[in-house]
Amino acid sequence: MFMEKILALMGDVPVQFYPVCYAFGFIAFLWIVDKFFHIFVSLIDRR
């Protein structure tokens, strides 16, 4: 669901590039989750 919306925003992507788009989208998703986790930990661990 998430990746279909991203692919729709990017426009008409050829079918052979779908796995690459899914891989980059998954990496971007993990990066965003990691950044939010880092911010969350830094807010809790502020001394």
CHARMM internal coordinates of N, CA and C (Angstrom, degrees):
IC EDIT
DIST 1 N 1 CA 1.4520
DIST 1 CA 1 C 1.5249
ANGL 1 N 1 CA 1 C 110.41
DIST 1 C 2 N 1.3287
ANGL 1 CA 1 C 2 N 116.38
DIHE 1 N 1 CA 1 C 2 N -49.05
DIST 2 N 2 CA 1.4619
ANGL 1 C 2 N 2 CA 120.77
DIHE 1 CA 1 C 2 N 2 CA 179.49
DIST 2 CA 2 C 1.5228
ANGL 2 N 2 CA 2 C 111.05
DIHE 1 C 2 N 2 CA 2 C -62.67
DIST 2 C 3 N 1.3393
ANGL 2 CA 2 C 3 N 115.62
DIHE 2 N 2 CA 2 C 3 N -45.49
DIST 3 N 3 CA 1.4672
ANGL 2 C 3 N 3 CA 119.05
DIHE 2 CA 2 C 3 N 3 CA -176.43
DIST 3 CA 3 C 1.5192
ANGL 3 N 3 CA 3 C 111.55
DIHE 2 C 3 N 3 CA 3 C -70.36
DIST 3 C 4 N 1.3177
ANGL 3 CA 3 C 4 N 118.38
DIHE 3 N 3 CA 3 C 4 N -32.81
DIST 4 N 4 CA 1.4588
ANGL 3 C 4 N 4 CA 119.90
DIHE 3 CA 3 C 4 N 4 CA 178.24
DIST 4 CA 4 C 1.5241
ANGL 4 N 4 CA 4 C 110.64
DIHE 3 C 4 N 4 CA 4 C -63.81
DIST 4 C 5 N 1.3337
ANGL 4 CA 4 C 5 N 116.91
DIHE 4 N 4 CA 4 C 5 N -36.93
DIST 5 N 5 CA 1.4633
ANGL 4 C 5 N 5 CA 119.68
DIHE 4 CA 4 C 5 N 5 CA 177.99
DIST 5 CA 5 C 1.5234
ANGL 5 N 5 CA 5 C 110.89
DIHE 4 C 5 N 5 CA 5 C -68.69
DIST 5 C 6 N 1.3261
ANGL 5 CA 5 C 6 N 116.93
DIHE 5 N 5 CA 5 C 6 N -38.74
DIST 6 N 6 CA 1.4682
ANGL 5 C 6 N 6 CA 120.30
DIHE 5 CA 5 C 6 N 6 CA 177.93
DIST 6 CA 6 C 1.5244
ANGL 6 N 6 CA 6 C 110.17
DIHE 5 C 6 N 6 CA 6 C -64.75
DIST 6 C 7 N 1.3324
ANGL 6 CA 6 C 7 N 116.99
DIHE 6 N 6 CA 6 C 7 N -44.07
DIST 7 N 7 CA 1.4621
ANGL 6 C 7 N 7 CA 120.13
DIHE 6 CA 6 C 7 N 7 CA 179.03
DIST 7 CA 7 C 1.5190
ANGL 7 N 7 CA 7 C 111.02
DIHE 6 C 7 N 7 CA 7 C -64.40
DIST 7 C 8 N 1.3243
ANGL 7 CA 7 C 8 N 117.83
DIHE 7 N 7 CA 7 C 8 N -35.43
DIST 8 N 8 CA 1.4613
ANGL 7 C 8 N 8 CA 120.57
DIHE 7 CA 7 C 8 N 8 CA 177.63
DIST 8 CA 8 C 1.5246
ANGL 8 N 8 CA 8 C 110.86
DIHE 7 C 8 N 8 CA 8 C -67.88
DIST 8 C 9 N 1.3303
ANGL 8 CA 8 C 9 N 116.81
DIHE 8 N 8 CA 8 C 9 N -35.04
DIST 9 N 9 CA 1.4642
ANGL 8 C 9 N 9 CA 119.61
DIHE 8 CA 8 C 9 N 9 CA 177.56
DIST 9 CA 9 C 1.5277
ANGL 9 N 9 CA 9 C 111.36
DIHE 8 C 9 N 9 CA 9 C -68.93
DIST 9 C 10 N 1.3351
ANGL 9 CA 9 C 10 N 116.90
DIHE 9 N 9 CA 9 C 10 N -35.07
DIST 10 N 10 CA 1.4630
ANGL 9 C 10 N 10 CA 119.93
DIHE 9 CA 9 C 10 N 10 CA -178.57
DIST 10 CA 10 C 1.5188
ANGL 10 N 10 CA 10 C 111.32
DIHE 9 C 10 N 10 CA 10 C -73.04
DIST 10 C 11 N 1.2979
ANGL 10 CA 10 C 11 N 117.95
DIHE 10 N 10 CA 10 C 11 N -22.67
DIST 11 N 11 CA 1.4529
ANGL 10 C 11 N 11 CA 120.48
DIHE 10 CA 10 C 11 N 11 CA 178.76
DIST 11 CA 11 C 1.5113
ANGL 11 N 11 CA 11 C 111.89
DIHE 10 C 11 N 11 CA 11 C 108.58
DIST 11 C 12 N 1.3201
ANGL 11 CA 11 C 12 N 115.10
DIHE 11 N 11 CA 11 C 12 N -153.90
DIST 12 N 12 CA 1.4615
ANGL 11 C 12 N 12 CA 121.60
DIHE 11 CA 11 C 12 N 12 CA -174.96
DIST 12 CA 12 C 1.5258
ANGL 12 N 12 CA 12 C 109.68
DIHE 11 C 12 N 12 CA 12 C -82.46
DIST 12 C 13 N 1.3297
ANGL 12 CA 12 C 13 N 116.28
DIHE 12 N 12 CA 12 C 13 N 96.17
DIST 13 N 13 CA 1.4592
ANGL 12 C 13 N 13 CA 121.85
DIHE 12 CA 12 C 13 N 13 CA -179.65
DIST 13 CA 13 C 1.5203
ANGL 13 N 13 CA 13 C 108.21
DIHE 12 C 13 N 13 CA 13 C -95.13
DIST 13 C 14 N 1.3418
ANGL 13 CA 13 C 14 N 117.65
DIHE 13 N 13 CA 13 C 14 N 130.26
DIST 14 N 14 CA 1.4699
ANGL 13 C 14 N 14 CA 119.09
DIHE 13 CA 13 C 14 N 14 CA 176.77
DIST 14 CA 14 C 1.5305
ANGL 14 N 14 CA 14 C 111.27
DIHE 13 C 14 N 14 CA 14 C -59.48
DIST 14 C 15 N 1.3199
ANGL 14 CA 14 C 15 N 114.91
DIHE 14 N 14 CA 14 C 15 N 149.64
DIST 15 N 15 CA 1.4703
ANGL 14 C 15 N 15 CA 120.42
DIHE 14 CA 14 C 15 N 15 CA -173.30
DIST 15 CA 15 C 1.5261
ANGL 15 N 15 CA 15 C 111.23
DIHE 14 C 15 N 15 CA 15 C -62.90
DIST 15 C 16 N 1.3253
ANGL 15 CA 15 C 16 N 117.94
DIHE 15 N 15 CA 15 C 16 N -31.81
DIST 16 N 16 CA 1.4623
ANGL 15 C 16 N 16 CA 118.63
DIHE 15 CA 15 C 16 N 16 CA -177.03
DIST 16 CA 16 C 1.5266
ANGL 16 N 16 CA 16 C 112.14
DIHE 15 C 16 N 16 CA 16 C -70.19
DIST 16 C 17 N 1.3383
ANGL 16 CA 16 C 17 N 117.91
DIHE 16 N 16 CA 16 C 17 N -15.92
DIST 17 N 17 CA 1.4626
ANGL 16 C 17 N 17 CA 120.87
DIHE 16 CA 16 C 17 N 17 CA 179.11
DIST 17 CA 17 C 1.5238
ANGL 17 N 17 CA 17 C 112.64
DIHE 16 C 17 N 17 CA 17 C -95.49
DIST 17 C 18 N 1.3270
ANGL 17 CA 17 C 18 N 118.35
DIHE 17 N 17 CA 17 C 18 N 1.06
DIST 18 N 18 CA 1.4646
ANGL 17 C 18 N 18 CA 120.55
DIHE 17 CA 17 C 18 N 18 CA 179.82
DIST 18 CA 18 C 1.5334
ANGL 18 N 18 CA 18 C 112.76
DIHE 17 C 18 N 18 CA 18 C -59.04
DIST 18 C 19 N 1.3485
ANGL 18 CA 18 C 19 N 120.19
DIHE 18 N 18 CA 18 C 19 N -44.86
DIST 19 N 19 CA 1.4740
ANGL 18 C 19 N 19 CA 118.39
DIHE 18 CA 18 C 19 N 19 CA 178.66
DIST 19 CA 19 C 1.5186
ANGL 19 N 19 CA 19 C 112.79
DIHE 18 C 19 N 19 CA 19 C -60.84
DIST 19 C 20 N 1.3291
ANGL 19 CA 19 C 20 N 117.62
DIHE 19 N 19 CA 19 C 20 N -36.88
DIST 20 N 20 CA 1.4614
ANGL 19 C 20 N 20 CA 120.89
DIHE 19 CA 19 C 20 N 20 CA 178.39
DIST 20 CA 20 C 1.5256
ANGL 20 N 20 CA 20 C 109.84
DIHE 19 C 20 N 20 CA 20 C -65.73
DIST 20 C 21 N 1.3247
ANGL 20 CA 20 C 21 N 116.43
DIHE 20 N 20 CA 20 C 21 N -42.13
DIST 21 N 21 CA 1.4695
ANGL 20 C 21 N 21 CA 120.71
DIHE 20 CA 20 C 21 N 21 CA 178.85
DIST 21 CA 21 C 1.5244
ANGL 21 N 21 CA 21 C 110.51
DIHE 20 C 21 N 21 CA 21 C -64.28
DIST 21 C 22 N 1.3205
ANGL 21 CA 21 C 22 N 116.83
DIHE 21 N 21 CA 21 C 22 N -41.13
DIST 22 N 22 CA 1.4603
ANGL 21 C 22 N 22 CA 119.55
DIHE 21 CA 21 C 22 N 22 CA 178.00
DIST 22 CA 22 C 1.5282
ANGL 22 N 22 CA 22 C 110.78
DIHE 21 C 22 N 22 CA 22 C -64.81
DIST 22 C 23 N 1.3258
ANGL 22 CA 22 C 23 N 117.32
DIHE 22 N 22 CA 22 C 23 N -40.24
DIST 23 N 23 CA 1.4664
ANGL 22 C 23 N 23 CA 120.28
DIHE 22 CA 22 C 23 N 23 CA 179.77
DIST 23 CA 23 C 1.5240
ANGL 23 N 23 CA 23 C 111.00
DIHE 22 C 23 N 23 CA 23 C -64.99
DIST 23 C 24 N 1.3389
ANGL 23 CA 23 C 24 N 116.92
DIHE 23 N 23 CA 23 C 24 N -46.66
DIST 24 N 24 CA 1.4633
ANGL 23 C 24 N 24 CA 119.57
DIHE 23 CA 23 C 24 N 24 CA 179.52
DIST 24 CA 24 C 1.5291
ANGL 24 N 24 CA 24 C 111.00
DIHE 23 C 24 N 24 CA 24 C -65.55
DIST 24 C 25 N 1.3113
ANGL 24 CA 24 C 25 N 117.01
DIHE 24 N 24 CA 24 C 25 N -37.25
DIST 25 N 25 CA 1.4589
ANGL 24 C 25 N 25 CA 120.16
DIHE 24 CA 24 C 25 N 25 CA 177.55
DIST 25 CA 25 C 1.5173
ANGL 25 N 25 CA 25 C 111.92
DIHE 24 C 25 N 25 CA 25 C -64.77
DIST 25 C 26 N 1.3260
ANGL 25 CA 25 C 26 N 116.45
DIHE 25 N 25 CA 25 C 26 N -39.70
DIST 26 N 26 CA 1.4613
ANGL 25 C 26 N 26 CA 120.31
DIHE 25 CA 25 C 26 N 26 CA 178.30
DIST 26 CA 26 C 1.5192
ANGL 26 N 26 CA 26 C 111.10
DIHE 25 C 26 N 26 CA 26 C -66.26
DIST 26 C 27 N 1.3475
ANGL 26 CA 26 C 27 N 116.71
DIHE 26 N 26 CA 26 C 27 N -41.42
DIST 27 N 27 CA 1.4650
ANGL 26 C 27 N 27 CA 120.75
DIHE 26 CA 26 C 27 N 27 CA 177.40
DIST 27 CA 27 C 1.5262
ANGL 27 N 27 CA 27 C 110.48
DIHE 26 C 27 N 27 CA 27 C -63.66
DIST 27 C 28 N 1.3373
ANGL 27 CA 27 C 28 N 117.06
DIHE 27 N 27 CA 27 C 28 N -42.71
DIST 28 N 28 CA 1.4646
ANGL 27 C 28 N 28 CA 120.45
DIHE 27 CA 27 C 28 N 28 CA 178.58
DIST 28 CA 28 C 1.5270
ANGL 28 N 28 CA 28 C 110.60
DIHE 27 C 28 N 28 CA 28 C -63.90
DIST 28 C 29 N 1.3374
ANGL 28 CA 28 C 29 N 116.85
DIHE 28 N 28 CA 28 C 29 N -39.94
DIST 29 N 29 CA 1.4634
ANGL 28 C 29 N 29 CA 120.56
DIHE 28 CA 28 C 29 N 29 CA 178.29
DIST 29 CA 29 C 1.5292
ANGL 29 N 29 CA 29 C 111.00
DIHE 28 C 29 N 29 CA 29 C -62.53
DIST 29 C 30 N 1.3418
ANGL 29 CA 29 C 30 N 117.19
DIHE 29 N 29 CA 29 C 30 N -44.44
DIST 30 N 30 CA 1.4611
ANGL 29 C 30 N 30 CA 120.02
DIHE 29 CA 29 C 30 N 30 CA 178.39
DIST 30 CA 30 C 1.5234
ANGL 30 N 30 CA 30 C 111.35
DIHE 29 C 30 N 30 CA 30 C -64.45
DIST 30 C 31 N 1.3448
ANGL 30 CA 30 C 31 N 116.98
DIHE 30 N 30 CA 30 C 31 N -37.40
DIST 31 N 31 CA 1.4615
ANGL 30 C 31 N 31 CA 121.14
DIHE 30 CA 30 C 31 N 31 CA 178.91
DIST 31 CA 31 C 1.5251
ANGL 31 N 31 CA 31 C 110.83
DIHE 30 C 31 N 31 CA 31 C -63.79
DIST 31 C 32 N 1.3314
ANGL 31 CA 31 C 32 N 117.06
DIHE 31 N 31 CA 31 C 32 N -43.26
DIST 32 N 32 CA 1.4663
ANGL 31 C 32 N 32 CA 121.38
DIHE 31 CA 31 C 32 N 32 CA 179.58
DIST 32 CA 32 C 1.5292
ANGL 32 N 32 CA 32 C 110.37
DIHE 31 C 32 N 32 CA 32 C -65.28
DIST 32 C 33 N 1.3358
ANGL 32 CA 32 C 33 N 117.16
DIHE 32 N 32 CA 32 C 33 N -43.00
DIST 33 N 33 CA 1.4649
ANGL 32 C 33 N 33 CA 120.53
DIHE 32 CA 32 C 33 N 33 CA 178.07
DIST 33 CA 33 C 1.5252
ANGL 33 N 33 CA 33 C 110.21
DIHE 32 C 33 N 33 CA 33 C -62.24
DIST 33 C 34 N 1.3383
ANGL 33 CA 33 C 34 N 117.20
DIHE 33 N 33 CA 33 C 34 N -40.80
DIST 34 N 34 CA 1.4575
ANGL 33 C 34 N 34 CA 121.17
DIHE 33 CA 33 C 34 N 34 CA 179.18
DIST 34 CA 34 C 1.5264
ANGL 34 N 34 CA 34 C 110.93
DIHE 33 C 34 N 34 CA 34 C -63.44
DIST 34 C 35 N 1.3252
ANGL 34 CA 34 C 35 N 117.65
DIHE 34 N 34 CA 34 C 35 N -41.19
DIST 35 N 35 CA 1.4677
ANGL 34 C 35 N 35 CA 120.85
DIHE 34 CA 34 C 35 N 35 CA 179.35
DIST 35 CA 35 C 1.5257
ANGL 35 N 35 CA 35 C 110.97
DIHE 34 C 35 N 35 CA 35 C -65.24
DIST 35 C 36 N 1.3375
ANGL 35 CA 35 C 36 N 117.23
DIHE 35 N 35 CA 35 C 36 N -42.86
DIST 36 N 36 CA 1.4607
ANGL 35 C 36 N 36 CA 119.87
DIHE 35 CA 35 C 36 N 36 CA 177.68
DIST 36 CA 36 C 1.5284
ANGL 36 N 36 CA 36 C 110.91
DIHE 35 C 36 N 36 CA 36 C -63.79
DIST 36 C 37 N 1.3327
ANGL 36 CA 36 C 37 N 116.94
DIHE 36 N 36 CA 36 C 37 N -39.71
DIST 37 N 37 CA 1.4594
ANGL 36 C 37 N 37 CA 120.49
DIHE 36 CA 36 C 37 N 37 CA 178.35
DIST 37 CA 37 C 1.5214
ANGL 37 N 37 CA 37 C 110.63
DIHE 36 C 37 N 37 CA 37 C -64.60
DIST 37 C 38 N 1.3274
ANGL 37 CA 37 C 38 N 116.84
DIHE 37 N 37 CA 37 C 38 N -40.56
DIST 38 N 38 CA 1.4639
ANGL 37 C 38 N 38 CA 121.40
DIHE 37 CA 37 C 38 N 38 CA 178.91
DIST 38 CA 38 C 1.5289
ANGL 38 N 38 CA 38 C 110.72
DIHE 37 C 38 N 38 CA 38 C -63.88
DIST 38 C 39 N 1.3274
ANGL 38 CA 38 C 39 N 117.46
DIHE 38 N 38 CA 38 C 39 N -43.37
DIST 39 N 39 CA 1.4679
ANGL 38 C 39 N 39 CA 121.29
DIHE 38 CA 38 C 39 N 39 CA 177.85
DIST 39 CA 39 C 1.5277
ANGL 39 N 39 CA 39 C 109.97
DIHE 38 C 39 N 39 CA 39 C -63.48
DIST 39 C 40 N 1.3325
ANGL 39 CA 39 C 40 N 116.33
DIHE 39 N 39 CA 39 C 40 N -43.27
DIST 40 N 40 CA 1.4629
ANGL 39 C 40 N 40 CA 121.28
DIHE 39 CA 39 C 40 N 40 CA -179.55
DIST 40 CA 40 C 1.5249
ANGL 40 N 40 CA 40 C 110.99
DIHE 39 C 40 N 40 CA 40 C -61.22
DIST 40 C 41 N 1.3293
ANGL 40 CA 40 C 41 N 117.31
DIHE 40 N 40 CA 40 C 41 N -45.31
DIST 41 N 41 CA 1.4620
ANGL 40 C 41 N 41 CA 121.56
DIHE 40 CA 40 C 41 N 41 CA -179.48
DIST 41 CA 41 C 1.5255
ANGL 41 N 41 CA 41 C 110.33
DIHE 40 C 41 N 41 CA 41 C -67.00
DIST 41 C 42 N 1.3237
ANGL 41 CA 41 C 42 N 117.71
DIHE 41 N 41 CA 41 C 42 N -39.68
DIST 42 N 42 CA 1.4622
ANGL 41 C 42 N 42 CA 119.62
DIHE 41 CA 41 C 42 N 42 CA -179.30
DIST 42 CA 42 C 1.5277
ANGL 42 N 42 CA 42 C 111.45
DIHE 41 C 42 N 42 CA 42 C -68.37
DIST 42 C 43 N 1.3364
ANGL 42 CA 42 C 43 N 117.45
DIHE 42 N 42 CA 42 C 43 N -30.56
DIST 43 N 43 CA 1.4646
ANGL 42 C 43 N 43 CA 119.67
DIHE 42 CA 42 C 43 N 43 CA 176.61
DIST 43 CA 43 C 1.5269
ANGL 43 N 43 CA 43 C 111.37
DIHE 42 C 43 N 43 CA 43 C -71.90
DIST 43 C 44 N 1.3323
ANGL 43 CA 43 C 44 N 116.84
DIHE 43 N 43 CA 43 C 44 N -36.85
DIST 44 N 44 CA 1.4637
ANGL 43 C 44 N 44 CA 120.27
DIHE 43 CA 43 C 44 N 44 CA -179.74
DIST 44 CA 44 C 1.5300
ANGL 44 N 44 CA 44 C 110.59
DIHE 43 C 44 N 44 CA 44 C -74.02
DIST 44 C 45 N 1.3221
ANGL 44 CA 44 C 45 N 117.21
DIHE 44 N 44 CA 44 C 45 N -39.35
DIST 45 N 45 CA 1.4619
ANGL 44 C 45 N 45 CA 122.13
DIHE 44 CA 44 C 45 N 45 CA -171.29
DIST 45 CA 45 C 1.5294
ANGL 45 N 45 CA 45 C 111.85
DIHE 44 C 45 N 45 CA 45 C -90.96
DIST 45 C 46 N 1.3031
ANGL 45 CA 45 C 46 N 117.51
DIHE 45 N 45 CA 45 C 46 N 20.86
DIST 46 N 46 CA 1.4674
ANGL 45 C 46 N 46 CA 119.99
DIHE 45 CA 45 C 46 N 46 CA -179.51
DIST 46 CA 46 C 1.5302
ANGL 46 N 46 CA 46 C 108.89
DIHE 45 C 46 N 46 CA 46 C -79.31
DIST 46 C 47 N 1.3259
ANGL 46 CA 46 C 47 N 115.94
DIHE 46 N 46 CA 46 C 47 N 119.20
DIST 47 N 47 CA 1.4689
ANGL 46 C 47 N 47 CA 120.36
DIHE 46 CA 46 C 47 N 47 CA -178.48
DIST 47 CA 47 C 1.5085
ANGL 47 N 47 CA 47 C 109.93
DIHE 46 C 47 N 47 CA 47 C -125.41
END
COOR INIT
IC SEED 1 N 1 CA 1 C
IC BUILD
